[in-house]
Amino acid sequence: MLSLFTGANPELWQSRSRSIRIAGVVTSIRLENIFWRTLEGIAAEYKVSLPNFVGRLYEESLEAGHDKNNFTSFLRVSAMYYTLKENPKEPLPDQILSQGTLWSRDK
């Protein structure tokens, strides 16, 4: 069973930073590629840009009283929660890489 995880595409867990304007301030957010791709997919479903979507999540998290110093963790959990809620029986990301979905290598 462990090879299911250790055999995943290493690109999925490589992280990268993006500069995004949130509440009028440019900030840098560092996430693993799998979370960026998931958030991009969710933003596309809502027909908004990724920066706009992340900004909205930030505003909503503040309104809910969340710790703004832990926003990247909030983004990871949001991406995971949405994925599990929308696709509870969806195959694991490394199993669908070749199908050109959210996790495809061509992004």
C-alpha positions as CSV (number, residue, x, y, z in Angstrom):
1,M,0.0,0.0,0.0
2,L,2.8,2.5,0.7
3,S,4.0,2.4,-2.9
4,L,0.7,4.0,-3.7
5,F,2.0,7.1,-2.0
6,T,5.8,6.8,-2.6
7,G,5.1,6.2,-6.3
8,A,3.3,9.6,-6.7
9,N,4.7,12.1,-9.1
10,P,7.3,14.2,-7.1
11,E,6.1,17.3,-8.9
12,L,3.0,17.1,-6.8
13,W,4.7,17.8,-3.5
14,Q,7.2,20.4,-4.8
15,S,6.3,23.8,-3.5
16,R,6.4,27.2,-5.1
17,S,5.6,30.7,-4.0
18,R,3.1,33.0,-5.7
19,S,2.7,36.7,-5.1
20,I,-1.0,37.6,-4.7
21,R,-2.6,40.8,-3.7
22,I,-4.9,40.3,-0.7
23,A,-6.8,43.2,0.8
24,G,-4.6,45.7,-1.2
25,V,-1.4,44.2,0.0
26,V,0.9,42.0,-2.1
27,T,1.9,38.9,-0.2
28,S,3.7,35.7,-1.0
29,I,2.1,32.4,-0.4
30,R,4.0,29.1,-0.6
31,L,2.1,25.9,-1.3
32,E,2.8,22.5,-2.9
33,N,1.9,22.2,-6.5
34,I,-1.0,19.8,-5.8
35,F,-2.7,22.5,-3.7
36,W,-2.1,25.3,-6.3
37,R,-3.6,23.1,-9.0
38,T,-6.6,22.2,-6.8
39,L,-7.2,25.8,-5.9
40,E,-6.9,26.8,-9.6
41,G,-9.5,24.2,-10.5
42,I,-11.9,25.4,-7.8
43,A,-11.4,29.1,-8.9
44,A,-12.1,28.1,-12.5
45,E,-15.3,26.4,-11.4
46,Y,-16.4,29.6,-9.7
47,K,-15.3,31.5,-12.8
48,V,-12.9,33.8,-10.9
49,S,-9.2,34.3,-11.1
50,L,-7.0,32.4,-8.6
51,P,-5.9,35.7,-6.9
52,N,-9.5,36.8,-6.6
53,F,-10.5,33.4,-5.2
54,V,-7.7,33.3,-2.6
55,G,-8.6,36.9,-1.6
56,R,-12.2,35.8,-1.0
57,L,-11.0,32.9,1.1
58,Y,-8.8,35.2,3.1
59,E,-11.7,37.6,3.8
60,E,-14.1,34.7,4.7
61,S,-11.5,33.2,7.0
62,L,-11.0,36.5,8.8
63,E,-14.8,36.9,9.1
64,A,-15.0,33.4,10.7
65,G,-12.3,34.4,13.2
66,H,-9.5,32.1,11.9
67,D,-5.9,32.8,12.6
68,K,-4.6,34.8,9.7
69,N,-1.0,33.7,10.5
70,N,-2.0,30.2,9.5
71,F,-3.6,31.1,6.2
72,T,-1.5,28.6,4.1
73,S,-2.8,25.8,6.2
74,F,-6.3,27.1,5.8
75,L,-5.8,27.0,2.0
76,R,-4.5,23.4,2.1
77,V,-7.4,22.3,4.2
78,S,-9.9,24.2,2.0
79,A,-8.5,22.5,-1.1
80,M,-8.6,19.0,0.5
81,Y,-12.1,19.5,2.0
82,Y,-13.5,20.7,-1.4
83,T,-11.9,17.8,-3.2
84,L,-13.2,15.2,-0.7
85,K,-16.7,16.8,-0.5
86,E,-17.1,17.0,-4.3
87,N,-15.4,13.8,-5.3
88,P,-15.6,11.3,-2.4
89,K,-14.8,8.3,-4.6
90,E,-12.4,10.1,-7.0
91,P,-9.1,8.3,-7.7
92,L,-5.9,9.5,-6.1
93,P,-4.1,12.4,-8.0
94,D,-1.3,10.3,-9.2
95,Q,-3.7,7.8,-10.7
96,I,-5.3,10.5,-12.9
97,L,-2.2,12.4,-14.1
98,S,-2.5,11.0,-17.6
99,Q,-6.1,12.0,-18.0
100,G,-5.4,15.8,-18.1
101,T,-7.4,16.7,-15.0
102,L,-6.6,19.1,-12.2
103,W,-3.3,17.4,-11.5
104,S,-2.0,16.9,-15.0
105,R,1.7,17.7,-15.6
106,D,1.0,20.2,-18.3
107,K,0.0,23.0,-16.0
